[in-house]
Amino acid sequence: MSQLEREPDRVRHVYQGYAEAGLRESKWSLQNRGNLTIHREIVSVLVGLLAGAGIRSLNDRRVLEIGCGMGRVLEQLVFLGANPRLILGIDLLEELIEAARRRLPEADLRVADARSLPYGAESFDVVVAFTVFSSILDLEIARQVAREM
């Protein structure tokens, strides 16, 4: 099995380690000031990127987040006016998708590998990915994800 084939398993293994160490919830808690700062910066960057792209309203836009995790960024998109029924997100980890579904029950949230998205080409008005690339160690996999996006 090549590194390209093993990478999703590597990511799953890392997150399993967090769970086994009892860090599943606290690892990303917004009670941690560092996490809160990162979250605020992501939201600030998101608002700036949307404005820079001339997107004034998200109400009728189809939005996809790659590596949506627990759905915090998607939740912010709804706060910014996105229609939850037009929000889609993918993540490698079922437990994160389940948490996102609890947060956004109307959104279409799926377990998927970003190298091969379960959607047709040009299906979205907005595609975002914030921390995905920092989790990918293999440059070729990062390139595949970027091309697919």
Backbone torsions as a table, in degrees:
resi	resn	phi	psi	omega
1	MET	NA	130.5	-178.0
2	SER	-81.0	166.9	176.8
3	GLN	-57.7	-37.6	179.9
4	LEU	-61.8	-35.5	179.6
5	GLU	-79.3	-29.0	-176.0
6	ARG	-84.2	-19.3	-172.5
7	GLU	-56.8	-46.3	177.8
8	PRO	-59.3	-37.8	177.7
9	ASP	-66.3	-36.8	177.7
10	ARG	-61.1	-45.1	179.7
11	VAL	-63.0	-45.7	178.3
12	ARG	-59.2	-39.8	179.5
13	HIS	-63.8	-42.4	178.3
14	VAL	-59.8	-47.1	-178.9
15	TYR	-68.8	-33.1	174.9
16	GLN	-63.2	-38.1	176.3
17	GLY	-61.5	-40.7	175.9
18	TYR	-59.7	-44.3	-178.5
19	ALA	-64.1	-44.2	-178.8
20	GLU	-65.2	-28.9	178.9
21	ALA	-85.4	2.5	-179.7
22	GLY	75.5	23.1	-176.7
23	LEU	-106.1	8.0	-174.6
24	ARG	-53.8	-48.8	-178.3
25	GLU	-85.9	-45.1	-173.8
26	SER	-70.0	-24.5	-177.7
27	LYS	-57.4	-35.4	-176.7
28	TRP	-117.7	13.6	-177.3
29	SER	-61.4	137.9	175.4
30	LEU	-78.2	-2.6	171.6
31	GLN	-71.9	-22.0	174.7
32	ASN	-78.3	120.6	-174.8
33	ARG	-60.8	-32.7	177.0
34	GLY	-64.3	-45.4	178.0
35	ASN	-63.6	-40.4	178.9
36	LEU	-62.4	-42.2	178.6
37	THR	-63.1	-44.5	177.7
38	ILE	-60.8	-45.2	-179.6
39	HIS	-60.9	-44.8	178.9
40	ARG	-62.8	-38.9	178.9
41	GLU	-66.7	-40.5	177.3
42	ILE	-59.3	-46.1	179.8
43	VAL	-62.6	-42.6	178.7
44	SER	-61.9	-44.8	178.3
45	VAL	-63.9	-42.5	179.2
46	LEU	-58.3	-48.0	179.1
47	VAL	-60.2	-43.9	179.2
48	GLY	-63.7	-41.6	179.3
49	LEU	-65.4	-42.6	178.2
50	LEU	-61.9	-45.6	178.7
51	ALA	-62.2	-42.8	179.6
52	GLY	-63.7	-28.6	178.1
53	ALA	-86.6	0.8	179.4
54	GLY	76.6	17.6	179.7
55	ILE	-88.6	108.0	-177.2
56	ARG	-93.9	-24.5	179.6
57	SER	-139.2	139.4	176.7
58	LEU	-102.9	-0.6	-170.9
59	ASN	-52.8	-42.1	-176.6
60	ASP	-110.5	17.6	-177.6
61	ARG	-97.1	136.6	171.8
62	ARG	-83.7	125.2	-174.6
63	VAL	-124.1	132.4	177.2
64	LEU	-120.8	132.6	170.5
65	GLU	-112.0	125.2	175.1
66	ILE	-85.5	128.6	-178.5
67	GLY	70.4	50.4	-172.8
68	CYS	-72.5	-12.7	178.4
69	GLY	53.4	-129.8	-177.1
70	MET	-83.9	3.3	173.6
71	GLY	89.7	14.7	-177.4
72	ARG	-64.7	-42.2	179.4
73	VAL	-67.9	-41.5	177.3
74	LEU	-60.5	-39.2	177.2
75	GLU	-61.7	-39.0	177.4
76	GLN	-67.2	-36.5	176.7
77	LEU	-61.7	-40.4	175.7
78	VAL	-63.5	-43.3	177.3
79	PHE	-58.8	-33.8	179.2
80	LEU	-82.1	1.6	174.0
81	GLY	114.9	-0.4	179.1
82	ALA	-69.5	145.3	176.7
83	ASN	-78.6	120.4	-177.9
84	PRO	-56.3	-26.6	179.5
85	ARG	-74.9	-14.4	179.2
86	LEU	-106.2	8.7	179.4
87	ILE	-94.9	131.5	176.5
88	LEU	-130.9	148.6	178.2
89	GLY	-149.1	147.8	174.6
90	ILE	-127.6	153.0	172.6
91	ASP	-154.6	156.0	177.9
92	LEU	-71.9	-24.5	-168.5
93	LEU	-106.0	121.5	-178.9
94	GLU	-57.6	-42.7	-176.8
95	GLU	-64.7	-31.4	176.7
96	LEU	-73.4	-39.7	176.5
97	ILE	-62.7	-40.0	177.8
98	GLU	-61.4	-41.5	177.7
99	ALA	-65.0	-40.3	178.6
100	ALA	-65.3	-37.8	178.4
101	ARG	-63.9	-35.0	176.3
102	ARG	-66.7	-35.3	-179.1
103	ARG	-76.1	-37.6	-174.7
104	LEU	-134.6	75.1	-174.3
105	PRO	-64.5	-21.2	-179.1
106	GLU	-86.8	-14.5	-177.2
107	ALA	-77.5	156.3	175.7
108	ASP	-93.0	102.0	-175.3
109	LEU	-119.2	129.5	-172.4
110	ARG	-136.7	150.9	169.5
111	VAL	-82.0	121.8	-178.7
112	ALA	-160.5	158.0	175.5
113	ASP	-94.3	127.2	-175.3
114	ALA	-67.7	-10.9	177.1
115	ARG	-73.9	-18.8	-178.5
116	SER	-145.3	84.9	-175.3
117	LEU	-70.2	143.2	-178.6
118	PRO	-84.6	37.6	-177.8
119	TYR	-137.6	155.9	176.7
120	GLY	-72.8	162.7	178.1
121	ALA	-60.8	141.3	176.0
122	GLU	56.4	40.9	179.4
123	SER	-85.4	-8.6	-171.1
124	PHE	-128.1	150.8	174.0
125	ASP	-86.2	-31.7	-178.4
126	VAL	-137.8	132.2	173.4
127	VAL	-128.4	127.7	179.8
128	VAL	-127.5	152.3	173.9
129	ALA	-151.5	120.8	-176.1
130	PHE	-105.5	-47.9	-176.8
131	THR	-117.0	8.1	-177.6
132	VAL	-61.8	-49.6	-172.2
133	PHE	-68.5	-25.0	176.5
134	SER	-74.8	-15.1	178.6
135	SER	-93.3	-12.4	-177.7
136	ILE	-94.5	120.3	-177.9
137	LEU	-90.1	-23.3	-176.3
138	ASP	-95.9	122.8	-176.4
139	LEU	-61.9	-37.8	-179.9
140	GLU	-65.8	-37.5	176.7
141	ILE	-65.8	-42.3	177.2
142	ALA	-59.4	-40.7	178.0
143	ARG	-63.9	-41.6	179.5
144	GLN	-62.4	-42.8	178.5
145	VAL	-62.5	-45.8	-179.7
146	ALA	-62.3	-42.3	177.9
147	ARG	-62.9	-42.1	-178.6
148	GLU	-65.2	-37.8	178.3
149	MET	-62.9	NA	NA
